[in-house]
């Protein structure tokens, strides 16, 4: 890591979930997360609806008729948290399912505590 790189923290099952994605999708997601660590933003990264002002972004990648999403937050200046990664299963509509939004909200609350503890340890 370069001096300006931000640490990347995987929350819950996000790392295991993204490992299950097709290789082409993993490459896109990895590149987007790397850009976030460098303080940038992937061209396809968009704010996740329902999280206004929370610094929660999503990368959506379509592959072979399926849609994959990685959700991360840059709310905290010193780190990037990957909150969730999943394959969208719904056959209609483009909105993120409520159960996924609820999971993301819960993980976002967790990272607020984690970040506070991390700052105390890393001063």
N, C-alpha and C positions, 0 to 999 in steps of 0.2 A: 504494500500500500504506500502511496505517496503521502507526503505530509498533509496535503489538503483533502485526501480521501476520507470520507465518513465511514465509520463502521456500519456494517449491514447486519441487522438482527432479524432472524426468522422466528415468527410467532406461531405457536400451536403446530399444526401439521403442514404449514405452508411449504416448507422445504421438501418434505416427503411428497406432497401433492404435486409440486412443480416438477419433481423428478420423474413423475409418471407421464408428463406431457411428451408429445412427439419431439424429436430432436430439433426440427426447424422452429417449433414454437419455443422451446427452451432457449435457443440462441437469441431470438427476439427479446424474450423476457429478460434474459441475462444482460443483454446489451442495454436495455432500458434501465435496469437496476444499476448497472455500472455507471451510466450517465448520471443517475440520481446521486450516487456516491461521490461523483466528481463535481456535484453542485449544479448539474445541468438537468435538462428535461428532454426525454425522447419525443420525437416529432408526433408520435401517436398517443402519448400520455395525456389523459384528460381527467379533469376533476370528476370524482364519483358523485353522482346525483344524490342529494340528501345529506351531504357532508360539507356544506358551504362554509368556507373559511377554515376548514379543519386540515387543509393540506393533505387530503386523502386523494390519491390518484389511481387510475386504473389503466392498465395496458390490455387491450383486447386484440386477440389474434385469431383469425379464422384459418382453419387448416382441414382440408379434406372433408368439408361439409360440417365440421364441428367448430365451436367457438370456445376459446380458452381465455381466462382472465387472471391477471395478477393484480392485487390491490396492495398499495404501499402508502406510507405516509412520510412526508418530509416536514411535518409540523415542527419537529425539533431540529435546531440549527446544527447539532453535532452528529446526528445519526440518521440512518434510514431504517425504517421497520417495514418488513414485508408482513402484512396482516393476514393475507388469505390468497390462495390460488385454487382455481377450480375450473372444471369444464362445465359450461352452461348446458343444462339438460333440457330446459324448456323448449318446446317445439313452436311456441307462439310468443310474440312480443319480444321486445329487446330490453326490457327493464330487468334489473337484477332482482332475483327472487327474495322475498321478505326474510326467509330463513338465513340467507347469505348476508343480508344487510344487518340482521340481528347479531350474527356471529362477528362481523366486522366491527360493529359498535362495541361489543364486549371486549374484543381484542384491543381496540383503541383505548378503552378505559384501563386495561391492564398495562399497556405500554406507557401511559402517563405515569403510573407508579414506578415501572421499571426504569424509565428515564430519570426520574428524580433520584432513585437509588444509584443508578449508573453515574450520574453527575457527582454525587457525594463520594463515590469510590475513585473517580477519575479526575476530580478536582479541577 
